[in-house]
Amino acid sequence: MDFGIGFISNNIMLPILDFFYGIVPSYGFAIIALTLVVRFAVFPLSAGQIRNMRKMKIVQPLMKERQEEIQKRYKNDPAKQQEEMGKLMQEFGNPLAGCLPLLLQMPILFALFATLRGSPFSNINYTVDLQVFPQEQIERIQPQAFVTKPQNIYIEDGVHYKVAALLPAGNKLVVGEKTKVDFQTVEGKPFQNLISENAEYNLQPHWEVTKGSERVKINDDGTIEALEPGDATIQGTIPGIAADKGFLFIKALGQVGVTDSEGKINFDILAMVLLFGVSIYVNQQLTGGQQNKGSNADQQQAVNQLMPIIFSGMFLFFPLPAGVLMYILVANLFQTGQTWFLMREPLPENLQKIVEQQEKAEQSRETLPFERKRSKKKEKTSG
């Protein structure tokens, strides 16, 4: 039994999605509601990550100074040096501790991502690899059923099944042989029976030869005819029932790419990509206030300016369905709001003292050169 991403998606994400669709019959609303439920569920983990990051930024200069001091003092005693470093970690905390909350929440976020990339928001593709042999090798072929991995398919609102593509005689054919690809649920119910029971949506699979079109031919009903020896691949696509449905300013939740097949700009997707970049920039400004100090300030500032452009640009080269983009945007806006809230939490007393000491040291470094300039100017005037 699968207890990984697929299990979380099918047993947690989809029931929540169906629940919210039952409240408001809008898949766009269901995406937003599901995203917020998941973000609130992982809030303690992500909050711990942000708090640890804030703490590390404050103690890092002092921690680095203490580390250098320990290394110099015990440079000839590695055991004592390691012991003192351990005490230092106990006092200030481990910088890697913030990675654990991130790792713990990743399976949940990946499952949410996988859920929104599938039915009902996107068309579902099934890939079948074929081998075609010459007629004289027919005795070497032993029929063995070929089954693809089952995928979740919505046949109507709130109703979905795990469906697989099946070749009963296997995916090894001889020239001139005909066979048919069938779809059925994991319980063995033919997918065509499910389609005939539902008149609202057209869920007839579409077929395409993606490799070796000269070797095989496939009809609209899924019948394959072997033409020439060699390898070939066919793809069957079952439509997602919400792929063409819009929400707010989004034309279709299954729409992919900033431009369509005719080269026209999809301004709804472009707007989400740009808003995503802006949210990354704002989030960096909230968390990077203490980063832009020191010798590498210019490098850090350049990285901060490039990151929103790089992450937004990814969606131009690796396009995602509009529904998935909406999830990413909503999740990032939630993260930005969460960061704003947590960065304004009162600091523990020990950290507040360190901040005050750092501010005093910073003020001293800024005022002393100014005072020296004033004294020189006075000397010239008196002279």
C-alpha positions in Angstrom: 0.0 0.0 0.0 1.2 3.5 -0.9 1.6 5.7 2.2 3.6 8.4 0.4 2.6 11.4 -1.7 -0.2 9.5 -3.5 -1.7 8.3 -0.2 -1.8 11.9 1.2 -3.3 13.2 -2.0 -6.0 10.6 -2.3 -6.9 10.3 1.4 -6.5 13.8 2.7 -6.3 16.4 -0.1 -9.1 15.2 -2.3 -11.7 14.7 0.5 -10.9 18.3 1.7 -11.2 19.5 -1.9 -14.6 17.8 -2.3 -15.8 19.2 1.0 -15.2 22.8 0.0 -16.6 22.2 -3.5 -19.7 21.0 -1.8 -20.0 24.3 0.2 -19.3 26.5 -2.8 -19.5 24.8 -6.2 -16.4 26.4 -7.6 -13.1 24.6 -8.1 -11.2 27.9 -7.9 -12.6 28.5 -4.5 -11.8 24.9 -3.5 -8.2 25.4 -4.6 -7.9 28.5 -2.4 -9.6 26.8 0.6 -7.5 23.7 0.3 -4.3 25.7 0.0 -5.2 27.8 3.2 -6.1 24.6 5.1 -2.8 23.0 4.3 -0.8 26.2 5.1 -2.6 26.6 8.5 -1.9 22.9 9.2 1.9 23.3 8.6 1.9 26.8 10.3 3.7 25.5 13.5 6.5 24.0 11.3 7.0 26.9 9.1 6.7 29.3 12.0 9.5 27.4 13.8 11.6 27.7 10.7 11.1 31.5 10.4 11.8 32.0 14.1 15.0 30.0 14.0 16.1 32.0 10.9 15.4 35.3 12.7 17.3 34.1 15.7 20.3 32.9 13.7 20.6 36.3 11.9 20.8 38.0 15.3 23.3 35.7 16.9 25.4 34.9 13.8 27.9 37.8 14.2 28.5 37.0 17.9 28.5 33.2 17.2 31.1 33.7 14.5 33.3 35.8 16.8 33.1 33.1 19.6 33.9 30.3 17.1 37.0 32.1 16.0 38.0 32.7 19.6 37.6 29.0 20.4 39.6 27.9 17.3 42.5 30.2 18.3 42.4 29.2 22.0 42.3 25.5 21.4 44.0 25.2 18.1 46.3 22.5 19.5 43.6 20.6 21.4 40.9 19.3 18.8 38.9 17.4 21.5 38.6 20.5 23.7 37.8 22.6 20.6 35.0 20.3 19.7 33.7 20.3 23.2 33.5 24.1 23.4 31.9 24.2 19.9 29.2 21.9 21.3 28.6 24.2 24.2 28.4 27.1 21.8 25.7 25.3 19.8 23.7 24.6 23.0 23.9 28.2 24.0 22.9 29.8 20.6 21.3 26.9 18.8 22.1 24.9 15.7 21.7 26.8 12.4 20.6 23.6 10.7 17.7 23.2 13.1 15.6 25.4 10.9 15.9 22.8 8.1 14.0 20.1 10.0 10.6 21.9 10.0 11.0 22.4 6.2 11.7 18.7 5.6 8.7 17.7 7.7 6.3 19.8 5.8 7.6 19.0 2.3 5.6 15.7 1.8 2.4 17.5 2.5 3.2 20.4 0.2 4.3 18.0 -2.6 1.0 16.1 -2.2 -0.9 19.3 -2.5 1.0 20.2 -5.6 0.4 16.7 -7.1 -3.3 16.9 -6.4 -3.7 20.2 -8.2 -1.7 19.0 -11.2 -4.1 16.1 -11.8 -7.8 15.6 -12.4 -10.2 17.5 -12.3 -8.0 20.5 -13.0 -5.8 19.0 -15.8 -6.1 16.5 -18.5 -4.6 13.1 -17.5 -2.2 11.4 -19.8 -1.5 7.6 -20.0 1.7 6.5 -21.8 1.9 3.0 -23.3 5.2 1.8 -24.8 4.9 -0.8 -27.5 7.2 -3.3 -29.2 6.3 -4.5 -32.7 7.9 -7.7 -34.0 8.0 -9.3 -37.5 5.4 -12.1 -38.2 8.1 -14.8 -38.1 8.8 -14.1 -34.4 5.2 -14.6 -33.3 6.1 -17.8 -31.4 8.6 -15.9 -29.2 5.8 -13.7 -27.8 4.1 -14.8 -24.6 1.0 -12.8 -23.9 1.2 -10.9 -20.6 -1.2 -8.2 -19.6 0.2 -4.6 -19.5 -1.3 -2.2 -17.0 -0.2 1.5 -16.4 -0.1 3.1 -13.0 -3.6 4.0 -11.9 -4.4 7.7 -11.8 -7.3 9.6 -10.1 -10.0 10.6 -12.6 -13.0 12.8 -11.8 -16.1 11.6 -13.8 -18.4 14.2 -12.2 -18.2 16.8 -9.5 -17.1 15.1 -6.3 -17.0 11.7 -7.8 -13.6 10.1 -8.8 -12.0 6.8 -9.3 -8.5 5.3 -9.6 -8.3 4.4 -13.3 -5.5 2.5 -15.3 -4.9 1.8 -19.0 -4.9 -1.9 -19.8 -3.7 -4.0 -22.7 -5.0 -7.5 -21.9 -2.7 -9.3 -24.4 0.3 -7.2 -23.5 2.3 -4.5 -25.2 4.3 -6.8 -27.5 2.7 -7.1 -31.0 3.5 -8.6 -34.3 3.0 -6.9 -37.7 -0.6 -6.9 -38.7 -1.9 -7.6 -35.2 -4.7 -5.5 -33.8 -5.4 -4.9 -30.1 -7.4 -2.3 -28.0 -6.4 -0.2 -25.0 -9.1 -0.3 -22.3 -9.5 1.9 -19.2 -10.8 0.4 -16.0 -10.9 1.2 -12.3 -8.6 -0.7 -9.9 -11.7 -2.6 -8.9 -12.1 -3.8 -12.5 -15.0 -1.7 -13.6 -14.8 -0.6 -17.3 -14.3 3.2 -17.6 -16.7 3.2 -20.5 -19.5 2.1 -18.1 -18.7 5.1 -15.9 -18.8 7.5 -18.9 -22.1 6.1 -20.0 -23.6 6.8 -16.5 -22.5 10.4 -16.7 -24.0 12.7 -19.4 -22.7 16.0 -18.1 -19.1 15.7 -19.2 -17.5 14.4 -22.4 -14.7 12.1 -21.0 -14.0 10.1 -24.1 -10.2 9.5 -24.3 -8.1 11.1 -27.0 -5.3 9.1 -28.7 -2.0 10.1 -30.2 1.1 8.3 -31.4 4.0 10.2 -29.8 6.7 7.9 -31.1 7.0 5.6 -34.1 3.9 6.8 -36.1 5.1 4.7 -39.0 5.1 1.6 -36.9 1.6 1.7 -35.3 -1.8 3.2 -36.0 -4.4 4.0 -33.4 -8.1 4.7 -34.0 -10.4 7.0 -32.0 -11.8 4.0 -30.0 -8.3 3.0 -28.8 -7.7 0.1 -31.3 -4.0 -0.3 -32.2 -2.8 -1.8 -35.5 0.9 -2.8 -35.8 2.4 -1.8 -39.1 6.2 -2.2 -39.0 8.7 -3.7 -36.6 10.2 -1.5 -33.9 9.4 0.5 -30.8 6.5 2.9 -30.6 4.7 4.9 -27.9 1.0 6.0 -27.7 -0.6 8.4 -25.4 -4.2 8.4 -24.2 -5.6 11.5 -22.6 -8.7 11.7 -20.4 -10.1 15.3 -20.1 -10.2 17.0 -16.7 -13.7 18.1 -16.0 -12.5 21.5 -14.5 -9.7 22.1 -17.0 -11.9 24.6 -19.0 -13.6 26.2 -16.0 -12.6 29.8 -15.1 -12.4 31.5 -11.7 -12.3 35.3 -11.1 -9.9 36.7 -13.7 -8.6 33.2 -14.7 -10.0 32.0 -18.0 -9.4 28.3 -17.5 -7.9 26.4 -14.5 -6.2 23.9 -16.9 -4.7 26.6 -19.2 -1.0 26.2 -19.5 1.6 28.8 -20.4 1.9 32.6 -20.8 1.2 32.3 -24.5 -1.3 30.0 -26.3 -0.8 27.9 -29.4 -1.5 31.0 -31.6 1.1 33.1 -29.8 -1.4 35.3 -28.0 -0.6 36.4 -24.4 -2.6 34.8 -21.6 -2.8 37.9 -19.4 -4.3 36.0 -16.5 -1.3 33.7 -16.2 1.1 36.5 -16.8 -0.5 38.5 -14.0 -0.1 35.5 -11.6 3.6 35.1 -12.6 4.3 38.8 -11.9 2.4 38.8 -8.6 4.4 35.7 -7.6 7.7 37.6 -8.3 6.5 40.6 -6.3 5.5 38.4 -3.3 9.0 36.8 -3.3 10.6 40.3 -3.4 8.4 41.5 -0.5 9.2 38.3 1.5 12.9 38.9 1.0 12.5 42.5 2.2 10.8 41.2 5.4 13.5 38.7 6.2 16.6 40.3 4.8 16.8 43.5 6.9 19.9 42.2 8.8 21.4 40.4 5.8 22.5 43.5 3.9 25.3 44.4 6.3 28.9 43.5 6.2 31.5 42.9 3.4 29.1 40.8 1.2 26.3 43.3 1.3 26.5 44.2 -2.4 26.5 40.5 -3.4 23.6 39.7 -1.2 21.6 42.6 -2.5 22.3 41.5 -6.1 21.1 38.0 -5.3 17.9 39.4 -3.7 17.2 41.4 -6.8 17.7 38.4 -9.1 15.8 35.8 -7.2 12.3 37.1 -8.0 13.2 37.3 -11.6 14.7 33.8 -11.7 11.8 32.1 -9.9 9.2 34.0 -11.9 11.0 33.2 -15.1 10.9 29.5 -14.4 7.2 29.5 -15.2 7.9 30.9 -18.6 10.2 27.9 -19.5 8.4 25.3 -17.3 4.8 26.3 -17.6 2.2 25.0 -15.1 -1.6 24.8 -15.3 -3.3 28.0 -14.1 -4.9 26.2 -11.1 -1.4 25.2 -9.9 -0.1 28.7 -10.4 -3.0 30.0 -8.3 -2.1 27.6 -5.5 1.6 28.7 -5.6 0.6 32.4 -5.6 -1.9 32.0 -2.7 0.6 29.9 -0.7 3.3 32.5 -1.2 1.0 35.4 -0.2 0.1 33.4 2.9 3.8 32.8 3.6 4.5 36.6 3.2 1.8 37.5 5.6 3.0 34.9 8.1 6.6 36.2 7.8 5.4 39.8 8.4 3.5 38.7 11.5 6.4 36.6 12.9 9.1 39.1 12.2 7.2 41.5 14.5 7.0 39.2 17.5 8.7 40.4 20.6 12.2 38.9 20.9 13.2 36.9 24.0 15.1 39.0 26.5 18.5 37.4 25.7 18.1 38.1 22.0 16.8 41.6 22.6 20.0 42.4 24.5 22.1 41.2 21.6 20.2 43.3 19.2 20.6 46.4 21.4 24.4 45.8 21.7 24.6 45.4 17.9 22.7 48.6 17.3 25.0 50.5 19.8 28.1 49.1 18.0 26.6 50.1 14.6 25.9 53.7 15.8 29.4 54.0 17.2 30.9 53.0 13.8 28.7 55.5 12.0 29.3 58.5 14.3 33.0 58.3 14.9 34.1 59.0 11.3 31.6 61.9 11.2 33.1 63.4 14.4 36.6 63.1 13.0 35.6 65.1 9.9 34.0 67.8 12.1 37.2 68.1 14.1 39.4 68.5 11.0 37.0 71.2 9.7 37.3 73.1 12.9 41.0 72.9 12.9 41.1 74.4 9.4 38.7 77.2 10.4 40.8 78.0 13.5 44.0 78.0 11.4 
